[in-house]
Amino acid sequence: MTNQFKKLHQLDKLIEQILYYTSGVLLLIMAIAIFYSVSTRYILNDPPLWSDEAPRAFFLWLTYIGIIVATKRGQNIRVTHFIDKVPPFPRVVIETIMHVLVLIMLLSLVWYNFPVIQLQLGGKMLSTGWSFVWVYLPVSVGCTLMIFYQSRLMIKTIQIYISSRDGET
């Protein structure tokens, strides 16, 4: 393994750890914010103004960061019952097509989210004063990173097929 490859691998692991722990922190912040807002609503009858907007923004970021980590680890939900019964070459073709379709969907989400973000650049949430961009940005950030990791999964699928085929000969 070359020194540059080791550095890239270490950077990849660091990014995964940052995303993993960020999602944990966001989950904790969201739980505390919701507990606080529910408590003040029902105990003090005086909910904070931000009780709807802030947890929603945290939830969106948490969701997309969690999906990024799952995609990187190859842990997204998929049903493999039928594909496991298919011979190796048709299986790699089917899985590659599946990866390409997921990539097309992710690219579409990023492409069509940009105009939404541009529309929200001047808008602010009423209670927090945060820009609405923070609510729509997780889609583009998350999908962009998922495109990278989904591409790697597709390449890995093809490499596994090639190495298994080469091992048979």
VOPAGU-2260 file (C-alpha; in pm, 1 decimal, decimal comma):
REM VOPAGU-2260
SITE   aa  ch    i         X         Y         Z
SITE  MET   A    0       0,0       0,0       0,0
SITE  THR   A    1     149,0     332,9    -101,4
SITE  ASN   A    2     188,0     616,5     143,1
SITE  GLN   A    3     -70,0     830,2     -42,3
SITE  PHE   A    4    -319,8     543,4     -37,3
SITE  LYS   A    5    -266,6     503,2     339,1
SITE  LYS   A    6    -327,8     875,9     389,0
SITE  LEU   A    7    -647,1     862,0     181,4
SITE  HIS   A    8    -762,4     557,3     377,2
SITE  GLN   A    9    -692,8     738,3     706,4
SITE  LEU   A   10    -880,9    1045,5     580,2
SITE  ASP   A   11   -1171,6     824,3     477,2
SITE  LYS   A   12   -1182,4     667,4     824,4
SITE  LEU   A   13   -1160,3    1010,7     987,7
SITE  ILE   A   14   -1450,8    1142,9     778,2
SITE  GLU   A   15   -1656,7     836,3     869,6
SITE  GLN   A   16   -1582,8     885,3    1240,1
SITE  ILE   A   17   -1667,4    1255,8    1222,5
SITE  LEU   A   18   -1998,4    1176,8    1050,0
SITE  TYR   A   19   -2072,4     893,8    1294,6
SITE  TYR   A   20   -2010,5    1103,3    1605,8
SITE  THR   A   21   -2181,0    1409,9    1457,6
SITE  SER   A   22   -2495,3    1202,8    1406,0
SITE  GLY   A   23   -2475,8    1089,8    1768,8
SITE  VAL   A   24   -2438,3    1447,1    1892,8
SITE  LEU   A   25   -2726,7    1561,0    1670,8
SITE  LEU   A   26   -2944,7    1280,4    1807,4
SITE  LEU   A   27   -2863,6    1389,6    2161,7
SITE  ILE   A   28   -2929,0    1758,0    2084,8
SITE  MET   A   29   -3256,1    1672,9    1911,7
SITE  ALA   A   30   -3373,3    1453,9    2200,7
SITE  ILE   A   31   -3288,5    1722,5    2457,3
SITE  ALA   A   32   -3455,4    1995,4    2249,9
SITE  ILE   A   33   -3772,6    1791,0    2204,7
SITE  PHE   A   34   -3781,0    1688,3    2572,0
SITE  TYR   A   35   -3734,2    2051,0    2675,8
SITE  SER   A   36   -4000,0    2184,5    2441,0
SITE  VAL   A   37   -4253,9    1915,0    2534,5
SITE  SER   A   38   -4184,3    1967,4    2905,3
SITE  THR   A   39   -4223,9    2342,6    2887,4
SITE  ARG   A   40   -4536,6    2305,9    2675,2
SITE  TYR   A   41   -4719,7    2069,2    2911,2
SITE  ILE   A   42   -4572,0    2163,5    3249,4
SITE  LEU   A   43   -4527,9    2539,5    3217,0
SITE  ASN   A   44   -4777,6    2593,4    2934,0
SITE  ASP   A   45   -4511,8    2810,9    2770,1
SITE  PRO   A   46   -4331,9    2632,6    2483,5
SITE  PRO   A   47   -4023,0    2792,4    2331,6
SITE  LEU   A   48   -4075,5    2955,4    1993,9
SITE  TRP   A   49   -3809,7    2737,6    1832,1
SITE  SER   A   50   -3967,7    2408,8    1945,4
SITE  ASP   A   51   -4082,5    2317,1    1594,8
SITE  GLU   A   52   -3812,3    2456,2    1365,9
SITE  ALA   A   53   -3488,0    2363,0    1544,3
SITE  PRO   A   54   -3563,6    1992,1    1601,1
SITE  ARG   A   55   -3679,5    1963,8    1238,5
SITE  ALA   A   56   -3346,8    2101,6    1112,0
SITE  PHE   A   57   -3153,5    1872,5    1348,3
SITE  PHE   A   58   -3362,5    1575,2    1232,2
SITE  LEU   A   59   -3292,0    1640,9     865,3
SITE  TRP   A   60   -2917,6    1665,7     923,7
SITE  LEU   A   61   -2924,2    1356,1    1145,9
SITE  THR   A   62   -3113,7    1158,7     882,4
SITE  TYR   A   63   -2882,7    1242,2     594,6
SITE  ILE   A   64   -2563,9    1197,8     797,3
SITE  GLY   A   65   -2692,2     858,8     913,8
SITE  ILE   A   66   -2770,0     758,1     556,1
SITE  ILE   A   67   -2420,0     865,7     447,5
SITE  VAL   A   68   -2260,4     645,3     715,2
SITE  ALA   A   69   -2486,5     351,4     622,6
SITE  THR   A   70   -2405,0     393,3     252,5
SITE  LYS   A   71   -2032,3     411,7     321,8
SITE  ARG   A   72   -2053,4      89,7     523,2
SITE  GLY   A   73   -2277,9     -80,0     266,7
SITE  GLN   A   74   -2548,5    -121,1     531,4
SITE  ASN   A   75   -2845,9      24,2     346,8
SITE  ILE   A   76   -3150,9    -197,1     343,9
SITE  ARG   A   77   -3178,2    -422,9      42,1
SITE  VAL   A   78   -3351,8    -748,6     -33,1
SITE  THR   A   79   -3107,2   -1006,6    -167,6
SITE  HIS   A   80   -3318,9   -1323,0    -155,8
SITE  PHE   A   81   -3364,3   -1351,9    -532,0
SITE  ILE   A   82   -3035,8   -1197,2    -643,6
SITE  ASP   A   83   -2841,5   -1447,6    -430,2
SITE  LYS   A   84   -2990,6   -1728,9    -639,2
SITE  VAL   A   85   -2865,1   -1583,0    -970,1
SITE  PRO   A   86   -2532,8   -1697,8   -1124,3
SITE  PRO   A   87   -2233,3   -1462,3   -1075,8
SITE  PHE   A   88   -2231,2   -1277,2   -1410,4
SITE  PRO   A   89   -2603,2   -1191,5   -1423,0
SITE  ARG   A   90   -2580,7   -1101,3   -1053,0
SITE  VAL   A   91   -2302,7    -847,6   -1109,7
SITE  VAL   A   92   -2496,7    -701,9   -1403,0
SITE  ILE   A   93   -2813,7    -668,2   -1191,9
SITE  GLU   A   94   -2623,6    -518,8    -898,8
SITE  THR   A   95   -2440,3    -273,8   -1126,7
SITE  ILE   A   96   -2770,7    -164,0   -1280,2
SITE  MET   A   97   -2907,3    -119,5    -927,6
SITE  HIS   A   98   -2608,8      96,4    -833,0
SITE  VAL   A   99   -2645,4     304,6   -1150,3
SITE  LEU   A  100   -3016,7     361,5   -1078,4
SITE  VAL   A  101   -2937,1     471,9    -723,3
SITE  LEU   A  102   -2669,0     707,3    -858,9
SITE  ILE   A  103   -2916,1     854,8   -1108,4
SITE  MET   A  104   -3167,0     910,8    -827,8
SITE  LEU   A  105   -2903,8    1077,1    -606,4
SITE  LEU   A  106   -2781,7    1299,2    -890,7
SITE  SER   A  107   -3142,8    1400,7    -960,4
SITE  LEU   A  108   -3198,5    1490,1    -596,2
SITE  VAL   A  109   -2887,0    1708,6    -591,0
SITE  TRP   A  110   -2971,2    1867,1    -927,9
SITE  TYR   A  111   -3329,6    1955,2    -834,6
SITE  ASN   A  112   -3238,1    2064,7    -481,9
SITE  PHE   A  113   -3007,6    2344,6    -601,5
SITE  PRO   A  114   -3293,5    2568,1    -722,1
SITE  VAL   A  115   -3473,0    2508,6    -392,3
SITE  ILE   A  116   -3164,5    2618,2    -200,3
SITE  GLN   A  117   -3129,4    2926,6    -420,8
SITE  LEU   A  118   -3492,5    3018,6    -350,9
SITE  GLN   A  119   -3432,2    2990,2      21,8
SITE  LEU   A  120   -3113,8    3201,0      35,4
SITE  GLY   A  121   -3295,5    3513,3     151,4
SITE  GLY   A  122   -3548,9    3342,5     376,1
SITE  LYS   A  123   -3516,2    3301,5     749,8
SITE  MET   A  124   -3705,8    3083,2     993,3
SITE  LEU   A  125   -3932,4    3298,9    1205,6
SITE  SER   A  126   -3851,2    3163,2    1549,6
SITE  THR   A  127   -3478,9    3087,4    1521,8
SITE  GLY   A  128   -3368,2    3339,9    1263,0
SITE  TRP   A  129   -3170,7    3064,1    1090,2
SITE  SER   A  130   -3160,6    3062,4     714,0
SITE  PHE   A  131   -3397,4    2815,9     547,6
SITE  VAL   A  132   -3092,2    2691,0     359,4
SITE  TRP   A  133   -3003,4    2485,4     670,8
SITE  VAL   A  134   -3324,4    2286,5     621,6
SITE  TYR   A  135   -3263,2    2213,0     252,0
SITE  LEU   A  136   -2884,0    2179,9     250,0
SITE  PRO   A  137   -2872,1    1830,3     406,9
SITE  VAL   A  138   -3028,0    1685,6      91,3
SITE  SER   A  139   -2748,5    1814,2    -132,4
SITE  VAL   A  140   -2467,1    1746,1     114,0
SITE  GLY   A  141   -2597,9    1400,0     196,5
SITE  CYS   A  142   -2668,6    1297,2    -161,1
SITE  THR   A  143   -2330,2    1424,8    -280,9
SITE  LEU   A  144   -2144,7    1213,7     -26,4
SITE  MET   A  145   -2374,8     919,1     -99,6
SITE  ILE   A  146   -2287,9     949,6    -470,4
SITE  PHE   A  147   -1922,8     909,5    -378,6
SITE  TYR   A  148   -1982,7     609,9    -150,9
SITE  GLN   A  149   -2238,2     446,7    -384,0
SITE  SER   A  150   -1985,9     470,9    -668,4
SITE  ARG   A  151   -1729,3     298,4    -450,0
SITE  LEU   A  152   -1978,5      21,8    -369,3
SITE  MET   A  153   -2046,0     -27,6    -739,7
SITE  ILE   A  154   -1674,2     -48,6    -816,5
SITE  LYS   A  155   -1625,8    -291,6    -526,9
SITE  THR   A  156   -1909,3    -512,6    -658,8
SITE  ILE   A  157   -1742,4    -530,8    -999,6
SITE  GLN   A  158   -1396,9    -589,9    -847,8
SITE  ILE   A  159   -1529,0    -877,8    -634,5
SITE  TYR   A  160   -1679,4   -1038,1    -943,4
SITE  ILE   A  161   -1357,7    -995,9   -1143,7
SITE  SER   A  162   -1137,8   -1131,8    -864,4
SITE  SER   A  163   -1368,7   -1431,0    -809,9
SITE  ARG   A  164   -1373,1   -1500,3   -1184,6
SITE  ASP   A  165    -994,7   -1473,6   -1205,0
SITE  GLY   A  166    -963,7   -1711,4    -908,5
SITE  GLU   A  167   -1168,7   -1975,7   -1091,7
SITE  THR   A  168    -940,2   -1986,1   -1394,4
